[in-house]
Amino acid sequence: MLRSFPSSWFSDKEVIVALARETAGELRDLKDLIERGEIRVPIDRVAPPEEAVEAHRRVETEQRIGMVVISHGQVS
């Protein structure tokens, strides 16, 4: 979370961090915010399961600019 904070020093983008516990109600609220466009989740990459090791490495080495998603279905 702390790594997100300094981005306002180098960019005109605003960073707002939203945290939710894993209760069903809070996750539903978070889902609603995303669907209404009030929270945007940047996706760096969607990878199939066979590329999970490389995707995990990308996260560990901080080469990503958003979330790395492992897809278990067809990616559209």
N, C-alpha and C positions, 0 to 999 in steps of 0.2 A: 504494500500500500504506500509506503513512504517513497518508493521509486516513482510513483505517478505524480507526486506533488510538484517536483521541480519543473515539469513540462511547461507550466505557465511562464516560467522565466525565459524560455527559449522559443515560445510560440504564442500565437494569439488564440490557440485552442484552450477551452476550459475543460478541466478534468474533474469529474465528480465521481467519487468512489461510493458505491452502494453495496452494503453487505447484508446478507440475509442468513438467518439461522436456517437449518434444514427442516423447519416445520412445514407441514402441508400448506397452511394458510399464508405464511410469508413467501414460500416459493410460488404460490398462485399469484400473490400481489406482485412479485418480481416479474413473473411471466406477463401479467397484464401491462406493466410499465414498458416492457420490451415491445409488446405487440402494439401499443399506442405510440411507439416511437419516442417515448420520453427517456428511455435508456437505449443507447446503441452499444452493441457488443462487437468490437472489431475482430474479425476472423482473419488470421494470418494465413492459415492453411487448413484444408480438409484432407486427411490422409486415410487410405484404407488400412485395415489391421496389419497387413504384411509390411507396412512402412512405419509401424508404431515405434520401433527402436530409434529410427532417424527422427521421427517427430518428437520423441522424448528428449533426444539429444539437443534438438533445436530449442526446446524450452529451457533445458539446463544451462545451455551456453548463452542464453538471452539473445538469440539471433532473430527472435520473432518480433512482430509489431502488432500483436493481438493474440487472440486465443488460437491454440492449435487443437483441432478437433479430430478425433479418431472416429470414422464413420463405419457403422456395421451394416449399412444398407446402401442403396444406390445414391450417389451424390448427384444432385440436379444443378 
